[in-house]
Amino acid sequence: MLIVAAWTMIAIGLYQCSVHLSGMEEEIVEDVEEQEEIQTISDEAPEKDTTIESIPETLLDENVRILLMNRGYHGIYHTELHITCSEGMMITHHGETTEYEPASEVVLRTKDFEDDQMICIAGKNDGRIQINNIERNSPARYRGKLECYPTAEGIVAVNELTVEEYLYGVVPSEMPSTYPDEALKAQAVSARTYTYFHKQSYAYPEWRAHMDDSTAFQVYMNCEETPAAVRAVDETKNQVLTHEGELVESFYYSTSGGYNGGARVWSGTASAADDYLIETGEELYASGDEEGELAYQQYIDHGNEEDIEYHEAWYRWSYARPLEGKVVGTFLQKLYDLSLAQPDTVRIRSRYLSSDQLPKEGAVRDIRILSRRKSGMAAGIMIETEHFRVSVMSQYAIRQALGCAQDVVTKNDGSSYIMGDILPSAYFYIEKIYDNNGETGDNLKQIIIHGAGFGHGCGMSQNGAKNLADGGLTAAQILAYYYNGSIREIGELNEECQ
């Protein structure tokens, strides 16, 4: 079990010096490759447009309600659900309960719901409910009960279970179970804290769901439960992170490029989260002058052998993006679409033309960094064409703007990664190649993005936790490295709420 204690002295010591851990380079097993893209929670959470209903009393309840996304996490509506349970099922609809034999498959479609009444499914003998057509990395077998709601768009599925059982499915989905026990324990405490923090509100109030099972919150049951993950949850049971007696929003992500972005990866303004999500870095990087930019470029190019993730594949990466021909129109169309979806962060300006004319521009003249934070994170960029200027002013929107699905990113170890819709991180600089043999000219021919790390950069680096554990740190010390606060029992907080 973790020691329940204040972390102040541990945290100060770890933040004031670089930790050099030798001999940490090791082969990453195949399941890490499968999980790299999902090992980042809440990248888009601040931009997520949901109606939040305050329900602070649910902190006292040990159950959590998780909305299950459809295939590929593309949306919340299912056209149909194919459900089995090895122990048999009890299905309740319209006040009547029907028993089904073990291994029977039930197929639910919207036409099966009478009077728009919810259907509740529970496994017999605590058996787990398996959804056969949801397409996760491993069989999607859920503890607790499944509530299915009919809507005009399809079926909404909500899994209700205890927090500890939920974490059995979160920890192996968010961190490879081959990682050291102390790293898995740190992951369990961080994930539990994130869960209780979000139990204070409904992300989907219509169905009373606190979160969904995607990277917008925490990935859940994308990988099967494992003994190591279950042990990490059990050995840290009920332990959460607090700051000044309050639960924190314990963000975590895959890999740091050397510095932690802190709470302001979401906003440039001060908030209470600054006190427990600490930003590290060099003030020079945020100076906005040529000296600061060159210093950060040098850091990206050469790194620092004392950085915890120095030997990790995602410590550094590069991405070459062409900007000639048809790809220009595709790039500019994406910028225009982002400006409609996120008008506060993506703004298009022109003296003479309306913004919908941006995709018709034939070339890009410049892409440059407008501002950085001291962690090195790009906080603003400017894209210029002949008639337009487009400013993008948040790390997540920047990653959306410059990323391109199915393009290839080259990692630190020379391996390739097929990009999703966003860049791996917002910690990068841009090398520009113009259309006259690489010298400054009218239009960009290509950009090469030289980057660091994977994920939003706020909170705990999971690969950092692995390397700290390999170096002998306990889970409590790992958590102290990334968060400022204390470990407490959730029961203590519940007593204070009553």
HELIX and SHEET records of a PDB file:
HELIX    1   1 THR A    8  GLN A   16  1                                   9    
HELIX    2   2 GLU A   30  GLN A   35  1                                   6    
HELIX    3   3 GLU A   36  ILE A   38  5                                   3    
HELIX    4   4 ALA A   45  GLU A   47  5                                   3    
HELIX    5   5 PRO A   56  LEU A   60  5                                   5    
HELIX    6   6 ARG A   71  TYR A   73  5                                   3    
HELIX    7   7 THR A  110  ASP A  112  5                                   3    
HELIX    8   8 GLU A  114  ASP A  116  5                                   3    
HELIX    9   9 LYS A  124  ASP A  126  5                                   3    
HELIX   10  10 VAL A  163  GLU A  174  1                                  12    
HELIX   11  11 ASP A  181  HIS A  198  1                                  18    
HELIX   12  12 PRO A  205  TRP A  207  5                                   3    
HELIX   13  13 PRO A  227  GLU A  235  1                                   9    
HELIX   14  14 ALA A  263  VAL A  265  5                                   3    
HELIX   15  15 ALA A  272  ASP A  275  5                                   4    
HELIX   16  16 GLU A  283  ALA A  286  5                                   4    
HELIX   17  17 GLU A  290  HIS A  302  1                                  13    
HELIX   18  18 ALA A  313  TYR A  315  5                                   3    
HELIX   19  19 LYS A  326  ALA A  341  1                                  16    
HELIX   20  20 SER A  355  LYS A  360  5                                   6    
HELIX   21  21 GLN A  395  LEU A  402  1                                   8    
HELIX   22  22 GLN A  462  ASP A  470  1                                   9    
HELIX   23  23 ALA A  475  TYR A  482  1                                   8    
HELIX   24  24 ILE A  490  CYS A  497  1                                   8    
SHEET    1   A 2 GLU A  53  SER A  54  0                                        
SHEET    2   A 2 SER A 201  TYR A 202 -1                                        
SHEET    1   B 7 GLU A  96  TYR A 100  0                                        
SHEET    2   B 7 MET A  89  HIS A  93 -1                                        
SHEET    3   B 7 ILE A 119  GLY A 123 -1                                        
SHEET    4   B 7 LYS A 145  PRO A 150 -1                                        
SHEET    5   B 7 ILE A 155  THR A 162 -1                                        
SHEET    6   B 7 ASN A  63  LEU A  68 -1                                        
SHEET    7   B 7 MET A 211  ASP A 212  1                                        
SHEET    1   C 4 VAL A 106  ARG A 109  0                                        
SHEET    2   C 4 GLU A  80  THR A  84 -1                                        
SHEET    3   C 4 ILE A 129  ILE A 131 -1                                        
SHEET    4   C 4 ARG A 141  TYR A 142 -1                                        
SHEET    1   D 3 GLU A 246  LEU A 247  0                                        
SHEET    2   D 3 GLN A 239  HIS A 243 -1                                        
SHEET    3   D 3 SER A 486  GLU A 489 -1                                        
SHEET    1   E 2 TYR A 252  TYR A 253  0                                        
SHEET    2   E 2 MET A 460  SER A 461  1                                        
SHEET    1   F 5 SER A 416  ILE A 418  0                                        
SHEET    2   F 5 VAL A 408  LYS A 411 -1                                        
SHEET    3   F 5 TRP A 317  PRO A 322 -1                                        
SHEET    4   F 5 GLU A 439  GLY A 451 -1                                        
SHEET    5   F 5 PHE A 428  ASN A 436 -1                                        
SHEET    1   G 4 VAL A 346  ARG A 349  0                                        
SHEET    2   G 4 ARG A 389  VAL A 392 -1                                        
SHEET    3   G 4 ALA A 378  GLU A 384 -1                                        
SHEET    4   G 4 ASP A 366  ARG A 372 -1                                        
END                                                                             
